[in-house]
């Protein structure tokens, strides 16, 4: 019985971890290229993954990103609830053109909304777009083609 009491918490933790995506950052990876700069992006293809985003993620490499894929062209809003990283966000239309870039502060409940209908959103470490000279009007491309939303 004592052994069971010791193993039960370990079993419970293993069960919880098995229910989470392995990366903790959404679905499959997609490589996004903007002006010769490559980002490896975890891809949020479902409403659930888009809601989770980078919440709780404490570290993002300089060329890592999160790509949010929407099922159609629409205006969207983002906030930083439960997200400890300062991020820059690019709103991208269905042709891959960056339409807007904003900076977002950790844990902020302030909504950042797209000014236009977009299809994709790319989040990177805050200031990374500026550091690489990436700006509004630049063309983004997804290796193998842009992924489609699953909902």
C-alpha positions as CSV (number, residue, x, y, z in Angstrom):
1,X,0.0,0.0,0.0
2,X,2.9,2.4,0.8
3,X,4.4,1.7,-2.5
4,X,1.1,2.5,-4.3
5,X,0.9,5.8,-2.4
6,X,4.4,6.7,-3.6
7,X,3.7,5.7,-7.2
8,X,0.2,7.3,-7.5
9,X,1.6,10.9,-7.8
10,X,4.1,9.8,-10.4
11,X,1.4,8.1,-12.4
12,X,-0.8,11.1,-12.2
13,X,2.0,13.4,-13.4
14,X,2.7,11.1,-16.3
15,X,-1.0,11.1,-17.2
16,X,-1.1,14.9,-17.3
17,X,2.1,15.2,-19.4
18,X,0.8,12.6,-21.9
19,X,-2.2,14.8,-22.6
20,X,-0.1,17.8,-23.6
21,X,1.6,18.3,-27.0
22,X,5.3,17.3,-26.8
23,X,6.5,20.8,-27.6
24,X,3.9,22.6,-25.5
25,X,3.6,25.0,-28.4
26,X,0.9,23.7,-30.7
27,X,1.0,21.5,-33.7
28,X,3.7,20.6,-36.3
29,X,6.6,22.9,-37.1
30,X,6.5,25.1,-40.2
31,X,9.5,27.0,-41.6
32,X,8.7,30.6,-42.4
33,X,11.1,32.7,-44.5
34,X,11.0,36.5,-44.6
35,X,13.7,38.4,-46.5
36,X,16.1,35.5,-46.2
37,X,15.5,35.1,-42.5
38,X,14.2,31.6,-41.4
39,X,12.0,31.0,-38.5
40,X,11.0,27.6,-37.2
41,X,7.4,28.0,-36.1
42,X,5.2,25.8,-34.0
43,X,1.9,25.9,-35.8
44,X,-1.5,26.5,-34.2
45,X,-4.0,24.9,-36.6
46,X,-7.0,24.5,-34.3
47,X,-9.0,26.9,-32.2
48,X,-7.7,25.2,-29.1
49,X,-4.0,25.6,-30.2
50,X,-4.7,29.2,-31.2
51,X,-6.2,29.9,-27.7
52,X,-3.2,28.3,-26.0
53,X,-0.5,30.0,-28.1
54,X,2.7,30.6,-26.2
55,X,1.0,30.8,-22.8
56,X,3.3,29.6,-20.1
57,X,6.3,29.3,-22.4
58,X,9.3,31.0,-20.7
59,X,11.9,30.8,-23.5
60,X,11.9,31.2,-27.2
61,X,15.1,30.9,-29.3
62,X,16.0,33.8,-31.6
63,X,14.8,32.0,-34.7
64,X,11.8,30.3,-33.1
65,X,8.2,31.5,-33.6
66,X,4.6,30.6,-33.2
67,X,2.4,30.6,-36.4
68,X,-1.3,31.0,-35.9
69,X,-3.4,29.8,-38.9
70,X,-7.0,30.9,-39.3
71,X,-9.7,29.2,-41.3
72,X,-10.4,32.3,-43.4
73,X,-9.6,36.0,-43.8
74,X,-10.7,37.8,-40.7
75,X,-9.8,40.6,-38.2
76,X,-8.3,39.0,-35.1
77,X,-7.2,40.2,-31.6
78,X,-4.4,38.9,-29.4
79,X,-3.5,39.4,-25.7
80,X,-0.7,38.2,-23.5
81,X,-2.6,36.6,-20.6
82,X,-0.4,34.0,-18.9
83,X,2.4,34.7,-21.5
84,X,5.7,35.6,-19.7
85,X,7.7,36.5,-22.9
86,X,7.8,39.9,-24.5
87,X,6.7,39.3,-28.1
88,X,6.5,41.0,-31.5
89,X,3.5,40.0,-33.6
90,X,3.1,40.2,-37.4
91,X,-0.3,40.0,-39.0
92,X,0.0,38.4,-42.4
93,X,-2.6,38.2,-45.2
94,X,-3.5,35.1,-47.3
95,X,-0.8,36.1,-49.9
96,X,1.9,36.2,-47.2
97,X,2.2,40.0,-47.1
98,X,2.9,41.4,-43.6
99,X,0.2,44.0,-43.0
100,X,1.0,45.0,-39.4
101,X,3.6,44.5,-36.7
102,X,3.1,45.3,-33.0
103,X,5.0,44.7,-29.8
104,X,3.3,42.9,-26.9
105,X,4.1,43.0,-23.2
106,X,4.2,40.0,-20.9
107,X,1.0,39.2,-19.0
108,X,-0.8,42.2,-20.5
109,X,-4.6,42.0,-21.0
110,X,-4.5,44.8,-23.6
111,X,-5.8,43.5,-26.9
112,X,-3.8,44.0,-30.0
113,X,-6.2,43.9,-33.0
114,X,-5.4,43.5,-36.7
115,X,-6.3,46.5,-38.8
116,X,-7.1,44.3,-41.8
117,X,-8.5,40.9,-42.5
118,X,-5.6,38.5,-42.2
119,X,-5.0,34.7,-42.4
120,X,-1.8,34.2,-40.4
121,X,-0.1,35.6,-37.3
122,X,3.6,35.1,-36.5
123,X,4.9,35.7,-33.0
124,X,8.6,36.1,-32.3
125,X,10.8,37.5,-29.5
126,X,10.1,41.2,-29.1
127,X,12.3,43.3,-31.3
128,X,13.4,40.4,-33.5
129,X,11.6,41.7,-36.6
130,X,13.2,45.1,-36.2
131,X,16.6,43.6,-35.5
132,X,16.4,41.7,-38.8
133,X,15.0,44.6,-40.8
134,X,11.6,42.9,-41.3
135,X,8.8,45.4,-41.8
136,X,5.2,46.0,-43.0
137,X,4.9,45.1,-46.7
138,X,7.5,42.3,-46.6
139,X,6.7,38.9,-48.1
140,X,6.6,35.9,-45.8
141,X,6.8,32.4,-47.3
142,X,6.0,29.0,-45.7
143,X,8.3,26.2,-46.8
144,X,6.1,23.6,-48.6
145,X,3.2,26.1,-48.8
146,X,1.1,27.7,-46.1
147,X,-0.6,25.3,-43.8
148,X,-4.4,25.2,-43.5
149,X,-6.5,25.5,-40.3
150,X,-8.1,22.3,-39.1
151,X,-11.3,23.8,-38.0
